[in-house]
Amino acid sequence: MIVFILLATLLTALAVGLVLIPLIRPLRTQHAPAPWAAVASCVLLAGGSAALYLHFSTWSWRLNPGVDSPQSPIEQLIGQVEAHPHDLTAWLKLGKSYVVLQEYPLAVRAFRHADQVAGGRSAPALIGEAEAMILIHDATLDGPAGQLIERALVLEPNSPKALFFGAAEAMRRGDLTLARSRFTKLLAMQPPPDVQLVLKREIAAIDAKMASKKPKSPAKVVRSSPG
């Protein structure tokens, strides 16, 4: 951001100079310099460009957000984990807060630290890290994300989120039986109606795929008895 501000200032100064010099130094076609027009142009270009950028920019210019700022809870959680680096709950909250703010790489780091604090025994830390990785890589379960979900299911076999991601990972691997089992288990937990509808559609799609892969029974050959 500092480099951007310096470049923006340099370009603004250049634009001001291109307008300012002809106004204060008369050319052959001019009768007299125009100092007031030069000052007005300078203020308009410099002040106007800064005002427009501040209005349309999404950058937060507040260095110290107040209590009502959405960044304030993050600052509090960062201070808490710095003061108590072994506070598992604080690390989990920090990771979830980063996910809400769509700061997914920072969420991965927070959940990974939570996993380290828990000694690899925290399913929420594993699920949170996997979810943040999925969001970074556009919903892919390849590699580490899928492995984290499998580890989470060992710790918490009834975790709804882990079951959903685990079923999707099983489908990606082509293990339709495992995917159906996990979707069915999740459906038995009576999730919201819209989620139930999605699960039923996935189960129906899996059933159709499994039925299409079943070998067809050979047709019976009718032999005529010798006369």
C-alpha positions in Angstrom: 0.0 0.0 0.0 2.9 2.4 0.7 4.3 1.8 -2.7 0.9 2.4 -4.2 0.6 5.7 -2.4 4.0 6.9 -3.5 3.3 6.0 -7.1 -0.1 7.7 -6.9 1.5 10.8 -5.5 4.1 10.9 -8.2 1.6 10.5 -11.0 -0.6 13.2 -9.5 2.4 15.6 -9.2 3.2 14.9 -12.9 -0.4 15.6 -13.9 -0.3 18.8 -11.9 3.0 19.9 -13.5 1.7 19.3 -17.0 -1.2 21.7 -16.3 0.6 24.1 -14.0 3.7 25.0 -16.1 1.8 26.3 -19.1 -0.4 28.4 -16.9 2.5 30.2 -15.0 4.9 30.4 -17.9 3.3 32.2 -20.9 3.8 31.0 -24.3 3.8 33.0 -27.5 0.1 32.5 -28.0 -0.6 33.7 -24.4 -1.0 37.3 -23.3 -0.2 36.8 -19.6 0.4 34.1 -17.0 -2.6 32.7 -15.1 -1.4 32.1 -11.5 -4.9 31.8 -10.0 -6.0 29.3 -12.7 -2.8 27.4 -11.9 -3.6 27.2 -8.2 -7.2 26.2 -8.9 -6.0 23.4 -11.2 -3.5 22.2 -8.7 -6.1 22.0 -5.9 -8.6 20.4 -8.2 -6.3 17.6 -9.4 -4.6 16.8 -6.1 -7.6 17.2 -3.8 -10.2 15.8 -6.2 -8.2 12.6 -7.0 -7.6 12.0 -3.3 -11.3 12.5 -2.5 -12.5 10.2 -5.3 -10.1 7.5 -4.2 -11.1 7.7 -0.6 -14.7 7.5 -1.6 -14.5 4.5 -4.0 -11.6 2.6 -2.3 -12.4 -0.5 -0.2 -9.2 -0.1 1.8 -9.6 0.5 5.5 -7.6 3.7 6.4 -8.2 3.4 10.1 -5.0 2.3 11.8 -6.6 1.7 15.2 -10.2 0.4 14.7 -12.6 1.3 17.5 -14.9 -0.9 19.5 -17.6 -0.7 16.8 -15.2 -1.8 14.0 -15.7 -5.3 12.6 -11.9 -5.8 13.0 -12.0 -5.1 16.7 -12.8 -8.8 17.7 -9.9 -10.0 15.5 -7.5 -7.7 17.3 -8.8 -8.9 20.6 -8.4 -12.6 19.6 -4.9 -11.9 18.3 -4.0 -10.3 21.6 -5.5 -13.3 23.5 -3.6 -15.9 21.5 -0.4 -13.9 21.9 -0.9 -13.7 25.7 -2.1 -17.4 25.9 -0.6 -19.3 23.0 -1.9 -22.6 24.3 -5.6 -21.4 24.4 -7.2 -23.9 22.0 -10.6 -22.1 22.1 -9.1 -18.8 21.2 -7.2 -20.2 18.2 -10.5 -21.9 17.0 -12.4 -18.6 17.4 -9.6 -16.7 15.5 -9.8 -19.2 12.7 -13.6 -18.9 12.4 -13.3 -15.1 12.5 -10.8 -15.2 9.6 -13.2 -17.4 7.6 -16.0 -14.9 8.1 -13.7 -12.1 6.9 -12.7 -14.3 3.9 -9.1 -14.2 5.1 -8.7 -17.9 4.2 -4.8 -18.2 4.3 -4.8 -16.6 7.8 -7.7 -19.0 8.8 -5.6 -22.0 7.7 -2.7 -20.8 9.9 -4.9 -20.2 12.9 -6.6 -23.7 12.6 -3.3 -25.3 12.0 -1.9 -23.8 15.1 -5.0 -24.9 17.0 -4.3 -28.5 15.7 -0.8 -28.2 17.1 -2.0 -27.0 20.4 -4.4 -29.9 20.6 -1.8 -32.4 19.7 -3.7 -33.5 16.6 -6.8 -34.4 18.7 -9.1 -31.6 17.8 -11.7 -32.4 15.1 -12.9 -28.7 14.9 -9.3 -27.6 14.2 -8.9 -30.2 11.4 -12.3 -29.5 9.9 -11.7 -25.7 10.0 -8.3 -26.0 8.4 -9.7 -28.3 5.7 -12.7 -25.9 5.0 -10.4 -22.9 4.7 -8.2 -24.8 2.3 -11.3 -25.8 0.3 -12.3 -22.2 0.1 -8.8 -21.2 -1.1 -8.6 -23.8 -3.8 -12.1 -23.4 -5.1 -13.9 -26.3 -3.4 -11.3 -29.0 -4.2 -10.8 -31.9 -1.8 -7.6 -33.1 -3.3 -4.6 -33.8 -1.2 -4.2 -32.4 2.4 -7.8 -31.1 2.7 -9.3 -34.6 2.2 -6.7 -36.1 4.5 -7.7 -33.6 7.3 -11.4 -34.5 6.9 -10.6 -38.2 7.2 -8.6 -37.5 10.4 -11.5 -35.5 11.7 -13.9 -38.3 11.1 -11.8 -40.7 13.1 -12.0 -38.3 16.1 -15.7 -37.3 15.6 -17.5 -39.9 13.4 -20.8 -38.0 13.9 -19.6 -34.5 12.9 -22.1 -33.2 10.3 -19.6 -31.0 8.5 -17.0 -33.7 8.4 -19.5 -36.3 7.2 -20.6 -33.9 4.3 -17.0 -33.2 3.3 -16.1 -36.8 3.8 -18.9 -38.0 1.5 -17.8 -35.5 -1.2 -14.2 -36.7 -0.9 -15.4 -40.4 -1.2 -17.3 -39.5 -4.3 -14.2 -37.8 -5.8 -12.3 -41.0 -5.1 -15.0 -43.1 -6.7 -15.9 -44.8 -3.5 -19.7 -44.6 -4.0 -20.5 -47.0 -1.2 -18.7 -45.0 1.4 -20.1 -41.7 0.0 -23.7 -43.1 0.2 -23.1 -44.4 3.8 -21.9 -40.9 4.9 -24.7 -39.1 3.2 -27.3 -41.5 4.6 -25.9 -41.1 8.1 -26.0 -37.3 7.8 -29.6 -37.5 6.5 -30.6 -39.5 9.6 -29.5 -36.6 11.8 -32.5 -34.6 10.5 -30.7 -31.5 9.1 -32.8 -28.6 7.8 -35.3 -29.4 5.0 -33.2 -27.7 2.3 -30.2 -29.8 3.3 -32.3 -32.9 3.4 -33.4 -32.2 -0.2 -29.7 -31.9 -1.3 -28.7 -35.1 0.5 -31.6 -37.1 -1.0 -30.6 -35.9 -4.5 -27.0 -37.0 -3.9 -28.1 -40.4 -2.6 -30.4 -40.9 -5.6 -27.6 -39.9 -8.0 -25.2 -42.4 -6.3 -27.9 -45.1 -6.5 -28.2 -44.4 -10.2 -24.5 -44.6 -10.7 -24.2 -47.8 -8.7 -27.0 -49.4 -10.6 -25.4 -48.5 -14.0 -22.2 -50.2 -12.9 -23.8 -53.5 -12.0 -23.0 -56.2 -14.5 -26.0 -57.3 -16.5 -27.1 -60.9 -16.1 -26.3 -62.9 -19.2 -29.3 -63.9 -21.3 -30.4 -67.5 -21.0 -29.6 -69.6 -24.0 -32.5 -71.8 -25.0 -31.3 -75.1 -26.5 -33.5 -77.3 -28.4 -33.4 -81.0 -27.3 -32.4 -83.4 -30.0 -35.3 -85.0 -31.8 
